Amino acid sequence: MGAAYAALVSLTHTIDQILNPPPHHQFINFDRDRINCLRKKADFLIDYFLENNSNTGGDHKEIEDLETRIRFAAEGAEYIIEDNVMNQILAAGSEVDRSVETSTSNNLLSEGVRTTIQEFHTIEEELVKIKKYVQAKISITTEATSSSRALLPIGENTMVGFDDHLIQIMGALSTDESNIRVISIVGMGGIGKTTLATHVYNKPFIVQHFHVCAWFTVSQEYTEKEILLGLLRQINNTNRDEQETGDGDDDYDDDDQLGNKLHKTLFGRKYLIVMDDMWDIKAWEMIKRFLPDNNNGSRILVTTRLLRLATDIGSCSPYQLNLLDEEQSWDLLSQKIYAEKCCPVELEEIGRSIAKKCRGLPLALAVIGGVLAKSKTENWKYVEEDVTSAVRNQGDEFCMKILSLSYNHLPIYLKPCFLYFAAFPEDFDIQVSRLIRLWVAEGFIRKCGHKSLEEIGEEYLKNLIDRNLILVDKLELTGEVKTCHIHDLLSDLCRIEAQKDNFILIGELYNHLDMLPNTETRPTRLSINGGKWKGMKRTPYRPPTRSFLSFSSRDSTDYTARRFPLLRVLDVVEKYPKDEILQLINSRYVSCTGSISMSSSILSRLWSLQTLVVDREVILPSEIWQMPQLRHVEGDSIILPDPPPPDDVHKIILLENLQTLSTVEDFKCTEAVIKRIPNLKKLGIVCGTIGSNCLRNLGLLHKLKVLTMLCSPCGGEIVFPNSLKELRLYGCKIPWEEMSIIGSLPNLEVLVFFGNAATGQKWIPNEREFTRLKYLWINQCELEIWEADNTHFPCLEILRLGYLNLKEIPSEFTEILPLQKICVDYNRNNDLILASANEISEQRENLGYDGIQVLNTTFGVLKILVKRGINLAVGGDGHIGDPYVVITNGNQKVETHVVANDVNPEWDDDLTIWHPNQSHPISLYLSGTS
């Protein structure tokens, strides 16, 4: 279903692109009425998927067949449209007469669109016919499975690593608060939520604390009657005097009658009810109205994989279960294998290796423990070689079935985004910005309201994280997710589902694409993340490859643009011939190594280009200002021409979708440039000679969040937009006394001064400035005296100081309670700064607060005494000069004072060099200057 939905949404994006092409592609010819009709048909099917997502899951052959037809029709229509556009663009730029080819292509487009509209219409009619049948089938299945559901936890499984949670949850259940409270346990599938809840539920203290205890496993398919009956049966079974009153519960036809009976049964009693494996808030809303608040400390304990659900229904913050560390993993695995016995010494090393490869997931450790307990020890090495396969194939794929519940429960719009993680290698740290740009380029994200596609993509990712399907690796300094990854078993699930839907082909699985069956639904995405791939033979029935991803320069491919003429996504780490890359007329996303120089004729072909990422120089022609579809342009050095003067001031083309532009050399910060990029969010610039009225135009970028600026001293007025959250300045030489232009920014959270970005020996911030600043890094600046207190940086969390002449950190920083970390890097008075940082930490502890983490990244300090010079050379003009000595080590540079007009100068200067890494030798470079 996810693949069909993705194909439909991608088709709507392509249709929108040809209905509103860039200005220099207005010549593209097509039947607008027919294309609009196709768009409406696609929208109808998308809306159907969204409305009936919960009713079309599972193994329903009728729906699955229609989904395959929908996907094939949508992909076919998109292929025909883009192939036609490519032919028209090539014909427009060719000196050869291609009118016959263009005419043939137009006929194919017209016929293809007509056929797709007819197919969509037929599918609509069939969907309406079978919808009621499928819903009835689901209802029967739900009733049949409900009677066999386990109502009570059976025994106590081995639990490791959650002892603190156990104590805290027991405390929350038995606290003196009299009103009814809901406690939530949340975590990914297989992490041990039910095991932890079972341990709590069966503790004698808990059993004695409550008059009535009941457990019900909700799962994904349930009815209100089913939940109410399950709870009543358990309550009655624990109260023998009322056993007779429970015999006729099945005879109730009205759910409200059952609910009222539950209310009467619980009224006046202190009760504990466990709602295990809850998937949506409807289950809670069904029964909460029947649970009396007896004002006696009754409690509800809920387990769920969904963080948002846990937060919505919980009376306090959810108890979030994290993956086990390596020691806890080995502890659990060894208990599963040997129970109370100890593991033989000779097996501990391989056992620990196997435990580590389970990536901290208790379910995987339990399954693999059962495998090893029944295996001969000489077979352990085979398990170690592929732990994931061993877990997946054990016990009728029990583990995968548990994890697949999370995928099956996903909303339809999240399924293609989740399946896309199959493209990434295992244990790969995925850059969130890269991931979301790929989602957008693939066409997975549907436009909604005034939000950008990237903002919607960020919401999708947060949703996947909240569902415990995706794990967070690193956070940005502003708190946003920077990198993420997926657990090995969930990655395996991704690959299984992606291959099932022919959604993506993983290159490590096949050496030749021709090994796959030649079907209409062959994968159109290739991911090379291991091994070698040598391409394919073209056949007339094979859908074109639309996406090509590679993650290592070691991966070998024989890519050429001629193989993939309709490629839309190219994300590689290899150096490909740039003339070939630029032949990809339908490309939406291009990321590669090496430099790119684009001519006007080449750039004018790329009618769909959204993202261009290059790790070297990018030379762009003026036609870049006529590409409103651009979203992100990144390069180590971007040469950006001035926008051409408009023929008509009312026809200026705005790049309203452009959000990232970095790093632009010799950036012209003119009003003409700034007004063309109104929605820019990230900007990196290198400024040359700055006029008196240029940098004030930065204030016109009202949506700019991240600015990195390297420039010579800023002459004239500079204005930063109030929207800024991150600001990194290099070499700007802004006087400390003029720092209010930065301190007054209301949303600034990250500030970096580097390489004389600020000048002057003394900094006294003004009050009520830097009110939201969380991270401050001052490096290689003229700062010796700093006078500040907690009113200046009330939200500061991390302070980093490097290569300064500063002697101490203001002692008043003791009162900045959010301050967590101080990093000290190679300062002239490093010992004094460290001493002041440690003193601030001690004072915090004396006041009863947590101390501050103080980090010293200096490994060694080299003191150099420069005594004198002897018989220094005289300049060619006979001038002695003013000699001084410069010593450099890496990016550090120290100098002696100047001795005027002396060929035998005496300096007697003590110079200090800091060395951060004991494994690297020190290399000093000495030069004399006059």
Buried (B, 14 or more C-beta within 10 A) or exposed (E): BBBBBBBBBBBBBBBEBBEEBBEBBEEBEBBEEBBEBBBEBBBBBBEBBEEBBEBBBBEBEBBBEBBBBBBBBBBBBBBBBBBBBBBBBBBBEEEEEBEEBBEEBBEBBBEBBBBBBEBBEEBBEBBEEBBEEBEEBBEEBBEEEBEEBEBBBEEEBBBBBBEEBBEEBBEBBBEEEEEBBBBBBBBBBBBBBBBBBBBBBBBEEBEEBBBBBBBBBBBBBBBBBBBBBBBBBBBBBBBEEEEEEBEEBEEBEEBEBBBBBBBEBBEEBBBBBBBBBBBBBEBBEBBEEBBBEBEBBBBBBBBBBBBBBBBEBBBEEBBBBEBBEEEBBBBBBBBBBBEEEEBEEEBEEBBBBBBBBBBBBBBBBBBBBBBBEEBEEEEBEEBBEEBBEBBBBBEEBEBBEBBBBBBBBBBBBBBBBBBBBBBBBBEBEBBBBBBBBBBBBBBBBBEEEEEBBBBBBBEBBBBBBBBBBBBBBEEBBBEEBBBBBBBBBBBBBBBBBBBEBBBBBBBBBBEEBBEBEEEBBBBBBBBBBBBBBEBBEEEEEBBBBBBBBBBEEEBBBEBEBEBBBBBBBBBBBBEBEBEBBBBBBBBBBBBBBBBBEBEEEBBBBBBBBBBBBBBEBBBBBEBBBBBBBBBBBBBEBBBBEEBEEEEEEEEBBEBBBBBBBBBBBEBBBBEBBBBBBBBBBBBBBBBEEBEEEBBBBBBBBEEBBBBBBBBEEBBEEBEBBEBBBBBBBBBBBBEBEBBEEBBBBEBBBBBBBBBBBBBBEEBEBEEEBBBBBBBBBBBBBBBBBBEBBBBBBBBBBBBBBBBBEBBBBBEBBBBBBEBBBBBBBBBBBBEBBBBBBBBBBEBBEEEEBEBBEBBBBBEEEEEBEBEEBEEBEEEEEEEBBEBBBBBBBBEBEBBBEBBEEBBEBEBEBEBBBBBEEEEEEEEEEEEBEB
